[in-house]
């Protein structure tokens, strides 16, 4: 099982058998409030019949179409639909099947772009400490979570990393974007000096680092990063696999923060989690640079068997229709103040060292148990499940990202269940619940 302690899970399985709206249900029928939108992806809530019907109809008409040298109408309709919510200037979209594939594709496009422009020496790829960009070799290389890499030996060589932006000394319990840390973007200038600005192909960052425990960008940080990249001809890639599709109260974080990258990777909320799908959107100049050479030549020797799968395209279109019809991006922004107050009420819970939030996402960071980092976070996960709440934990940070359909009453219930789980985990004599009940 992915990112799971398999032997531990086998001893105490946690099984979900169905889902509807804001809730999962166990095989025994116990409701579990979804505090994580599945895995950051079910933004419109579970069991949407519009998506189910669109996928079923499409599979009955066209179960599969080869994407190499062939096409199908839904792929182009899906791209056009998606283009309608992207920042200005994004004219072309390349479909893949996951966030990891989207990152791999974006990194390859970045290098290919520079080769096409006669700058083949631009091969360096710059990520950021604590960044997460999926699990393929390129994404692992630019990612900045050491534990994810430790077992796999050498990765890509021409990679460097910016400093992360986590600063508890100056920014603990910030609401929204932290006030301090814009100067950390200047760490790119260090790398430019060491590697040479004319040898760097791209910088890839999550606008808000999600999987590491929700790190909103300091005010001015992304703007400064954009300026340095532009000055040195470096492409800027925003990994919006988590932040896309309303999570921050806008279609994409690029629009929320007013900073436009050269490429955007996306997945998760693209199809509301119903069908695996990802995509890379590119600014017109990046695409146009590849459209050279003989007309019969393949411009980008890259792709996947299931790129723009008909069922995924149908799910994408149906999902974007739901977002627009129910105004879920706007709803997320309107709920943000209530959400912020609710999760910051956990500041006084025992062992809490930080609370962070932006949009409809947040994190509660706990002091680790002595000698057992991550143990307390896992304990809170199990206690939450026993009480009917699903959260996401990264080490001792509890991450929250409910579906955008969440109500104020459900926010209150989520926070109270989490408060109880945190309090129980702080009692040394407490026995963790048997996760088999889930």
Buried (B, 14 or more C-beta within 10 A) or exposed (E): EEEEEEEEEEEBEBEBEEBEBBBBBBEEEBBBBBBBBBBBBBBBBBBBEBBEEBBEEBBEEBEEBEBEEEEBEBBEBBBEBBEEBBBEEBBBBBBBBBBBBBBBBBBBBBBBBBBBBEBEEBBBBBBBBBBBBBBBBBBBBBBBBEEBBEEEEEBBEBBBBBBBBBBEEEBBBBBEBBEBBBEBBBBBBEBBEEBEBBBBBBBBBBBBBBBBBBBBBBBBBBBBBBBBBEEBBBBBBBBBBBBBBBBBBBBBBBBBBEBBBBBBBBBBBBBBBBBBBBBBBBBEEBBBBBEEEEEEEEBBEBBBEBBBBBBBBBBBBBBBBBBEEBEBBBBBBEBBEBBBEBBBBBEEBEBBBBBBBBBBBBBBBBEBBEEEEBBBBBBBBBBBBBBBBBBBBBBBBBBBBBBBBBEEEBBEBBBBBBBBBBBBBBEEEEEBBEBEEB
